[in-house]
Amino acid sequence: MKQRWIMDDAGQTGSAAAMAVMILVTAALAKIIHLIIASFINKRTQAWRQK
């Protein structure tokens, strides 16, 4: 029988919750960085629309 190594199934709910929070924070930071870079690029490449 194949063993499953899922933290929540193994009773490690604290570790699973911490990992979920880290994934959420990492995704949020990546999105914020993406928005900052996209804003900078749009300001530079779409400057002709302001004229």
PQR file with spaces between the fields and no chain letter, atoms N, CA, C, O and H, PARSE charges and radii, in Angstrom:
ATOM       1  N    MET     1       0.834   -1.178    0.000 -0.4000 1.5000
ATOM       2  CA   MET     1       0.000    0.000    0.000 -0.0000 2.0000
ATOM       3  C    MET     1       0.883    1.248    0.000  0.5500 1.7000
ATOM       4  O    MET     1       1.840    1.342    0.769 -0.5500 1.4000
ATOM       5  N    LYS     2       0.555    2.191   -0.860 -0.4000 1.5000
ATOM       6  CA   LYS     2       1.337    3.404   -0.988 -0.0000 2.0000
ATOM       7  C    LYS     2       1.044    4.349    0.180  0.5500 1.7000
ATOM       8  O    LYS     2      -0.114    4.644    0.478 -0.5500 1.4000
ATOM       9  H    LYS     2      -0.222    2.115   -1.484  0.4000 1.0000
ATOM      10  N    GLN     3       2.102    4.816    0.829 -0.4000 1.5000
ATOM      11  CA   GLN     3       1.916    5.722    1.961 -0.0000 2.0000
ATOM      12  C    GLN     3       1.757    7.148    1.454  0.5500 1.7000
ATOM      13  O    GLN     3       2.407    7.562    0.494 -0.5500 1.4000
ATOM      14  H    GLN     3       3.042    4.577    0.587  0.4000 1.0000
ATOM      15  N    ARG     4       0.879    7.887    2.119 -0.4000 1.5000
ATOM      16  CA   ARG     4       0.661    9.297    1.772 -0.0000 2.0000
ATOM      17  C    ARG     4       1.373   10.149    2.808  0.5500 1.7000
ATOM      18  O    ARG     4       1.202    9.944    4.010 -0.5500 1.4000
ATOM      19  H    ARG     4       0.351    7.551    2.899  0.4000 1.0000
ATOM      20  N    TRP     5       2.151   11.081    2.357 -0.4000 1.5000
ATOM      21  CA   TRP     5       2.909   11.941    3.250 -0.0000 2.0000
ATOM      22  C    TRP     5       2.347   13.356    3.254  0.5500 1.7000
ATOM      23  O    TRP     5       3.094   14.323    3.108 -0.5500 1.4000
ATOM      24  H    TRP     5       2.290   11.247    1.381  0.4000 1.0000
ATOM      25  N    ILE     6       1.074   13.477    3.416 -0.4000 1.5000
ATOM      26  CA   ILE     6       0.439   14.783    3.507 -0.0000 2.0000
ATOM      27  C    ILE     6       0.441   15.191    4.974  0.5500 1.7000
ATOM      28  O    ILE     6       0.036   14.420    5.844 -0.5500 1.4000
ATOM      29  H    ILE     6       0.467   12.692    3.536  0.4000 1.0000
ATOM      30  N    MET     7       0.902   16.408    5.239 -0.4000 1.5000
ATOM      31  CA   MET     7       1.071   16.836    6.624 -0.0000 2.0000
ATOM      32  C    MET     7      -0.214   16.782    7.434  0.5500 1.7000
ATOM      33  O    MET     7      -0.213   16.348    8.586 -0.5500 1.4000
ATOM      34  H    MET     7       1.231   17.035    4.532  0.4000 1.0000
ATOM      35  N    ASP     8      -1.296   17.219    6.837 -0.4000 1.5000
ATOM      36  CA   ASP     8      -2.559   17.258    7.567 -0.0000 2.0000
ATOM      37  C    ASP     8      -3.020   15.853    7.928  0.5500 1.7000
ATOM      38  O    ASP     8      -3.550   15.636    9.018 -0.5500 1.4000
ATOM      39  H    ASP     8      -1.297   17.571    5.901  0.4000 1.0000
ATOM      40  N    ASP     9      -2.824   14.902    7.029 -0.4000 1.5000
ATOM      41  CA   ASP     9      -3.203   13.509    7.291 -0.0000 2.0000
ATOM      42  C    ASP     9      -2.312   12.881    8.356  0.5500 1.7000
ATOM      43  O    ASP     9      -2.734   11.961    9.057 -0.5500 1.4000
ATOM      44  H    ASP     9      -2.393   15.078    6.144  0.4000 1.0000
ATOM      45  N    ALA    10      -1.087   13.372    8.477 -0.4000 1.5000
ATOM      46  CA   ALA    10      -0.149   12.822    9.448 -0.0000 2.0000
ATOM      47  C    ALA    10      -0.336   13.450   10.830  0.5500 1.7000
ATOM      48  O    ALA    10       0.399   13.117   11.760 -0.5500 1.4000
ATOM      49  H    ALA    10      -0.744   14.119    7.907  0.4000 1.0000
ATOM      50  N    GLY    11      -1.311   14.353   10.977 -0.4000 1.5000
ATOM      51  CA   GLY    11      -1.554   14.990   12.258 -0.0000 2.0000
ATOM      52  C    GLY    11      -0.714   16.222   12.498  0.5500 1.7000
ATOM      53  O    GLY    11      -0.697   16.747   13.611 -0.5500 1.4000
ATOM      54  H    GLY    11      -1.908   14.623   10.222  0.4000 1.0000
ATOM      55  N    GLN    12      -0.023   16.691   11.490 -0.4000 1.5000
ATOM      56  CA   GLN    12       0.824   17.883   11.626 -0.0000 2.0000
ATOM      57  C    GLN    12       0.078   19.108   11.114  0.5500 1.7000
ATOM      58  O    GLN    12       0.514   19.762   10.167 -0.5500 1.4000
ATOM      59  H    GLN    12      -0.037   16.264   10.586  0.4000 1.0000
ATOM      60  N    THR    13      -1.038   19.407   11.742 -0.4000 1.5000
ATOM      61  CA   THR    13      -1.871   20.511   11.255 -0.0000 2.0000
ATOM      62  C    THR    13      -1.186   21.860   11.428  0.5500 1.7000
ATOM      63  O    THR    13      -1.376   22.760   10.610 -0.5500 1.4000
ATOM      64  H    THR    13      -1.393   18.876   12.511  0.4000 1.0000
ATOM      65  N    GLY    14      -0.397   22.008   12.477 -0.4000 1.5000
ATOM      66  CA   GLY    14       0.321   23.273   12.680 -0.0000 2.0000
ATOM      67  C    GLY    14       1.308   23.534   11.560  0.5500 1.7000
ATOM      68  O    GLY    14       1.392   24.647   11.042 -0.5500 1.4000
ATOM      69  H    GLY    14      -0.243   21.277   13.142  0.4000 1.0000
ATOM      70  N    SER    15       2.050   22.509   11.191 -0.4000 1.5000
ATOM      71  CA   SER    15       3.020   22.649   10.101 -0.0000 2.0000
ATOM      72  C    SER    15       2.314   22.893    8.772  0.5500 1.7000
ATOM      73  O    SER    15       2.774   23.694    7.958 -0.5500 1.4000
ATOM      74  H    SER    15       1.982   21.604   11.613  0.4000 1.0000
ATOM      75  N    ALA    16       1.208   22.210    8.558 -0.4000 1.5000
ATOM      76  CA   ALA    16       0.456   22.403    7.318 -0.0000 2.0000
ATOM      77  C    ALA    16      -0.100   23.827    7.239  0.5500 1.7000
ATOM      78  O    ALA    16      -0.082   24.443    6.173 -0.5500 1.4000
ATOM      79  H    ALA    16       0.835   21.559    9.219  0.4000 1.0000
ATOM      80  N    ALA    17      -0.589   24.343    8.350 -0.4000 1.5000
ATOM      81  CA   ALA    17      -1.120   25.713    8.369 -0.0000 2.0000
ATOM      82  C    ALA    17      -0.005   26.725    8.128  0.5500 1.7000
ATOM      83  O    ALA    17      -0.195   27.697    7.397 -0.5500 1.4000
ATOM      84  H    ALA    17      -0.604   23.843    9.216  0.4000 1.0000
ATOM      85  N    ALA    18       1.154   26.500    8.737 -0.4000 1.5000
ATOM      86  CA   ALA    18       2.280   27.413    8.539 -0.0000 2.0000
ATOM      87  C    ALA    18       2.737   27.410    7.082  0.5500 1.7000
ATOM      88  O    ALA    18       3.055   28.462    6.527 -0.5500 1.4000
ATOM      89  H    ALA    18       1.308   25.710    9.331  0.4000 1.0000
ATOM      90  N    MET    19       2.769   26.241    6.469 -0.4000 1.5000
ATOM      91  CA   MET    19       3.165   26.165    5.069 -0.0000 2.0000
ATOM      92  C    MET    19       2.137   26.869    4.180  0.5500 1.7000
ATOM      93  O    MET    19       2.504   27.544    3.218 -0.5500 1.4000
ATOM      94  H    MET    19       2.511   25.387    6.920  0.4000 1.0000
ATOM      95  N    ALA    20       0.862   26.711    4.500 -0.4000 1.5000
ATOM      96  CA   ALA    20      -0.182   27.382    3.719 -0.0000 2.0000
ATOM      97  C    ALA    20      -0.053   28.896    3.824  0.5500 1.7000
ATOM      98  O    ALA    20      -0.230   29.609    2.836 -0.5500 1.4000
ATOM      99  H    ALA    20       0.564   26.163    5.281  0.4000 1.0000
ATOM     100  N    VAL    21       0.257   29.386    5.024 -0.4000 1.5000
ATOM     101  CA   VAL    21       0.447   30.829    5.207 -0.0000 2.0000
ATOM     102  C    VAL    21       1.658   31.317    4.418  0.5500 1.7000
ATOM     103  O    VAL    21       1.610   32.381    3.801 -0.5500 1.4000
ATOM     104  H    VAL    21       0.401   28.807    5.826  0.4000 1.0000
ATOM     105  N    MET    22       2.733   30.551    4.436 -0.4000 1.5000
ATOM     106  CA   MET    22       3.927   30.948    3.681 -0.0000 2.0000
ATOM     107  C    MET    22       3.648   30.982    2.184  0.5500 1.7000
ATOM     108  O    MET    22       4.132   31.873    1.486 -0.5500 1.4000
ATOM     109  H    MET    22       2.772   29.687    4.937  0.4000 1.0000
ATOM     110  N    ILE    23       2.883   30.034    1.689 -0.4000 1.5000
ATOM     111  CA   ILE    23       2.513   30.033    0.272 -0.0000 2.0000
ATOM     112  C    ILE    23       1.668   31.254   -0.051  0.5500 1.7000
ATOM     113  O    ILE    23       1.869   31.891   -1.084 -0.5500 1.4000
ATOM     114  H    ILE    23       2.490   29.310    2.256  0.4000 1.0000
ATOM     115  N    LEU    24       0.728   31.585    0.819 -0.4000 1.5000
ATOM     116  CA   LEU    24      -0.125   32.751    0.615 -0.0000 2.0000
ATOM     117  C    LEU    24       0.682   34.043    0.619  0.5500 1.7000
ATOM     118  O    LEU    24       0.482   34.901   -0.240 -0.5500 1.4000
ATOM     119  H    LEU    24       0.565   31.067    1.659  0.4000 1.0000
ATOM     120  N    VAL    25       1.586   34.186    1.574 -0.4000 1.5000
ATOM     121  CA   VAL    25       2.412   35.392    1.664 -0.0000 2.0000
ATOM     122  C    VAL    25       3.326   35.519    0.448  0.5500 1.7000
ATOM     123  O    VAL    25       3.495   36.612   -0.093 -0.5500 1.4000
ATOM     124  H    VAL    25       1.748   33.489    2.273  0.4000 1.0000
ATOM     125  N    THR    26       3.907   34.418    0.025 -0.4000 1.5000
ATOM     126  CA   THR    26       4.775   34.432   -1.151 -0.0000 2.0000
ATOM     127  C    THR    26       4.007   34.840   -2.404  0.5500 1.7000
ATOM     128  O    THR    26       4.499   35.629   -3.211 -0.5500 1.4000
ATOM     129  H    THR    26       3.770   33.530    0.464  0.4000 1.0000
ATOM     130  N    ALA    27       2.813   34.304   -2.562 -0.4000 1.5000
ATOM     131  CA   ALA    27       1.988   34.661   -3.726 -0.0000 2.0000
ATOM     132  C    ALA    27       1.589   36.135   -3.679  0.5500 1.7000
ATOM     133  O    ALA    27       1.580   36.811   -4.708 -0.5500 1.4000
ATOM     134  H    ALA    27       2.414   33.663   -1.906  0.4000 1.0000
ATOM     135  N    ALA    28       1.259   36.630   -2.489 -0.4000 1.5000
ATOM     136  CA   ALA    28       0.875   38.042   -2.350 -0.0000 2.0000
ATOM     137  C    ALA    28       2.057   38.951   -2.675  0.5500 1.7000
ATOM     138  O    ALA    28       1.890   39.950   -3.374 -0.5500 1.4000
ATOM     139  H    ALA    28       1.266   36.081   -1.653  0.4000 1.0000
ATOM     140  N    LEU    29       3.243   38.620   -2.182 -0.4000 1.5000
ATOM     141  CA   LEU    29       4.428   39.420   -2.490 -0.0000 2.0000
ATOM     142  C    LEU    29       4.753   39.394   -3.981  0.5500 1.7000
ATOM     143  O    LEU    29       5.118   40.420   -4.556 -0.5500 1.4000
ATOM     144  H    LEU    29       3.379   37.808   -1.614  0.4000 1.0000
ATOM     145  N    ALA    30       4.623   38.240   -4.599 -0.4000 1.5000
ATOM     146  CA   ALA    30       4.880   38.144   -6.037 -0.0000 2.0000
ATOM     147  C    ALA    30       3.904   39.024   -6.814  0.5500 1.7000
ATOM     148  O    ALA    30       4.294   39.678   -7.781 -0.5500 1.4000
ATOM     149  H    ALA    30       4.327   37.407   -4.132  0.4000 1.0000
ATOM     150  N    LYS    31       2.646   39.043   -6.400 -0.4000 1.5000
ATOM     151  CA   LYS    31       1.642   39.867   -7.083 -0.0000 2.0000
ATOM     152  C    LYS    31       1.928   41.356   -6.897  0.5500 1.7000
ATOM     153  O    LYS    31       1.768   42.137   -7.834 -0.5500 1.4000
ATOM     154  H    LYS    31       2.329   38.512   -5.614  0.4000 1.0000
ATOM     155  N    ILE    32       2.346   41.753   -5.701 -0.4000 1.5000
ATOM     156  CA   ILE    32       2.670   43.158   -5.454 -0.0000 2.0000
ATOM     157  C    ILE    32       3.853   43.588   -6.311  0.5500 1.7000
ATOM     158  O    ILE    32       3.833   44.664   -6.908 -0.5500 1.4000
ATOM     159  H    ILE    32       2.476   41.118   -4.939  0.4000 1.0000
ATOM     160  N    ILE    33       4.881   42.750   -6.371 -0.4000 1.5000
ATOM     161  CA   ILE    33       6.041   43.059   -7.219 -0.0000 2.0000
ATOM     162  C    ILE    33       5.622   43.137   -8.682  0.5500 1.7000
ATOM     163  O    ILE    33       6.086   44.010   -9.415 -0.5500 1.4000
ATOM     164  H    ILE    33       4.898   41.876   -5.886  0.4000 1.0000
ATOM     165  N    HIS    34       4.751   42.233   -9.108 -0.4000 1.5000
ATOM     166  CA   HIS    34       4.248   42.236  -10.482 -0.0000 2.0000
ATOM     167  C    HIS    34       3.515   43.542  -10.780  0.5500 1.7000
ATOM     168  O    HIS    34       3.714   44.131  -11.842 -0.5500 1.4000
ATOM     169  H    HIS    34       4.374   41.524   -8.512  0.4000 1.0000
ATOM     170  N    LEU    35       2.677   43.998   -9.861 -0.4000 1.5000
ATOM     171  CA   LEU    35       1.924   45.236  -10.076 -0.0000 2.0000
ATOM     172  C    LEU    35       2.844   46.447  -10.150  0.5500 1.7000
ATOM     173  O    LEU    35       2.616   47.347  -10.958 -0.5500 1.4000
ATOM     174  H    LEU    35       2.515   43.520   -8.998  0.4000 1.0000
ATOM     175  N    ILE    36       3.881   46.479   -9.320 -0.4000 1.5000
ATOM     176  CA   ILE    36       4.829   47.594   -9.340 -0.0000 2.0000
ATOM     177  C    ILE    36       5.578   47.627  -10.669  0.5500 1.7000
ATOM     178  O    ILE    36       5.708   48.684  -11.285 -0.5500 1.4000
ATOM     179  H    ILE    36       4.067   45.748   -8.664  0.4000 1.0000
ATOM     180  N    ILE    37       6.063   46.481  -11.105 -0.4000 1.5000
ATOM     181  CA   ILE    37       6.800   46.421  -12.379 -0.0000 2.0000
ATOM     182  C    ILE    37       5.885   46.773  -13.553  0.5500 1.7000
ATOM     183  O    ILE    37       6.288   47.507  -14.455 -0.5500 1.4000
ATOM     184  H    ILE    37       5.956   45.622  -10.605  0.4000 1.0000
ATOM     185  N    ALA    38       4.657   46.251  -13.544 -0.4000 1.5000
ATOM     186  CA   ALA    38       3.721   46.548  -14.637 -0.0000 2.0000
ATOM     187  C    ALA    38       3.378   48.027  -14.678  0.5500 1.7000
ATOM     188  O    ALA    38       3.263   48.605  -15.758 -0.5500 1.4000
ATOM     189  H    ALA    38       4.330   45.655  -12.811  0.4000 1.0000
ATOM     190  N    SER    39       3.214   48.647  -13.518 -0.4000 1.5000
ATOM     191  CA   SER    39       2.920   50.077  -13.465 -0.0000 2.0000
ATOM     192  C    SER    39       4.080   50.881  -14.047  0.5500 1.7000
ATOM     193  O    SER    39       3.868   51.810  -14.826 -0.5500 1.4000
ATOM     194  H    SER    39       3.307   48.177  -12.640  0.4000 1.0000
ATOM     195  N    PHE    40       5.303   50.523  -13.666 -0.4000 1.5000
ATOM     196  CA   PHE    40       6.484   51.218  -14.179 -0.0000 2.0000
ATOM     197  C    PHE    40       6.585   51.071  -15.691  0.5500 1.7000
ATOM     198  O    PHE    40       6.848   52.048  -16.393 -0.5500 1.4000
ATOM     199  H    PHE    40       5.475   49.768  -13.033  0.4000 1.0000
ATOM     200  N    ILE    41       6.382   49.866  -16.195 -0.4000 1.5000
ATOM     201  CA   ILE    41       6.472   49.633  -17.643 -0.0000 2.0000
ATOM     202  C    ILE    41       5.374   50.387  -18.373  0.5500 1.7000
ATOM     203  O    ILE    41       5.624   50.980  -19.422 -0.5500 1.4000
ATOM     204  H    ILE    41       6.169   49.072  -15.625  0.4000 1.0000
ATOM     205  N    ASN    42       4.152   50.372  -17.831 -0.4000 1.5000
ATOM     206  CA   ASN    42       3.055   51.082  -18.484 -0.0000 2.0000
ATOM     207  C    ASN    42       3.295   52.582  -18.523  0.5500 1.7000
ATOM     208  O    ASN    42       2.968   53.229  -19.518 -0.5500 1.4000
ATOM     209  H    ASN    42       3.949   49.890  -16.979  0.4000 1.0000
ATOM     210  N    LYS    43       3.857   53.146  -17.467 -0.4000 1.5000
ATOM     211  CA   LYS    43       4.142   54.587  -17.467 -0.0000 2.0000
ATOM     212  C    LYS    43       5.156   54.946  -18.540  0.5500 1.7000
ATOM     213  O    LYS    43       5.048   55.993  -19.178 -0.5500 1.4000
ATOM     214  H    LYS    43       4.123   52.620  -16.659  0.4000 1.0000
ATOM     215  N    ARG    44       6.139   54.083  -18.739 -0.4000 1.5000
ATOM     216  CA   ARG    44       7.171   54.376  -19.733 -0.0000 2.0000
ATOM     217  C    ARG    44       6.716   54.106  -21.155  0.5500 1.7000
ATOM     218  O    ARG    44       7.050   54.863  -22.067 -0.5500 1.4000
ATOM     219  H    ARG    44       6.228   53.232  -18.220  0.4000 1.0000
ATOM     220  N    THR    45       5.960   53.040  -21.355 -0.4000 1.5000
ATOM     221  CA   THR    45       5.598   52.675  -22.732 -0.0000 2.0000
ATOM     222  C    THR    45       4.318   53.354  -23.204  0.5500 1.7000
ATOM     223  O    THR    45       4.084   53.451  -24.409 -0.5500 1.4000
ATOM     224  H    THR    45       5.689   52.425  -20.615  0.4000 1.0000
ATOM     225  N    GLN    46       3.497   53.817  -22.291 -0.4000 1.5000
ATOM     226  CA   GLN    46       2.251   54.451  -22.681 -0.0000 2.0000
ATOM     227  C    GLN    46       2.307   55.970  -22.497  0.5500 1.7000
ATOM     228  O    GLN    46       1.262   56.618  -22.437 -0.5500 1.4000
ATOM     229  H    GLN    46       3.687   53.738  -21.312  0.4000 1.0000
ATOM     230  N    ALA    47       3.493   56.540  -22.409 -0.4000 1.5000
ATOM     231  CA   ALA    47       3.639   57.986  -22.214 -0.0000 2.0000
ATOM     232  C    ALA    47       3.061   58.775  -23.384  0.5500 1.7000
ATOM     233  O    ALA    47       2.621   59.910  -23.196 -0.5500 1.4000
ATOM     234  H    ALA    47       4.342   56.013  -22.457  0.4000 1.0000
ATOM     235  N    TRP    48       3.052   58.212  -24.566 -0.4000 1.5000
ATOM     236  CA   TRP    48       2.538   58.924  -25.738 -0.0000 2.0000
ATOM     237  C    TRP    48       1.047   59.209  -25.609  0.5500 1.7000
ATOM     238  O    TRP    48       0.547   60.129  -26.257 -0.5500 1.4000
ATOM     239  H    TRP    48       3.409   57.291  -24.719  0.4000 1.0000
ATOM     240  N    ARG    49       0.339   58.464  -24.810 -0.4000 1.5000
ATOM     241  CA   ARG    49      -1.107   58.687  -24.627 -0.0000 2.0000
ATOM     242  C    ARG    49      -1.383   59.949  -23.817  0.5500 1.7000
ATOM     243  O    ARG    49      -2.485   60.492  -23.885 -0.5500 1.4000
ATOM     244  H    ARG    49       0.745   57.717  -24.284  0.4000 1.0000
ATOM     245  N    GLN    50      -0.417   60.419  -23.063 -0.4000 1.5000
ATOM     246  CA   GLN    50      -0.610   61.611  -22.222 -0.0000 2.0000
ATOM     247  C    GLN    50      -0.515   62.902  -23.024  0.5500 1.7000
ATOM     248  O    GLN    50      -0.926   63.958  -22.544 -0.5500 1.4000
ATOM     249  H    GLN    50       0.479   59.978  -23.007  0.4000 1.0000
ATOM     250  N    LYS    51       0.018   62.831  -24.229 -0.4000 1.5000
ATOM     251  CA   LYS    51       0.209   64.047  -25.034 -0.0000 2.0000
ATOM     252  C    LYS    51      -1.053   64.460  -25.741  0.5500 1.7000
ATOM     253  O    LYS    51      -1.060   65.462  -26.457 -0.5500 1.4000
ATOM     254  H    LYS    51       0.352   61.973  -24.619  0.4000 1.0000
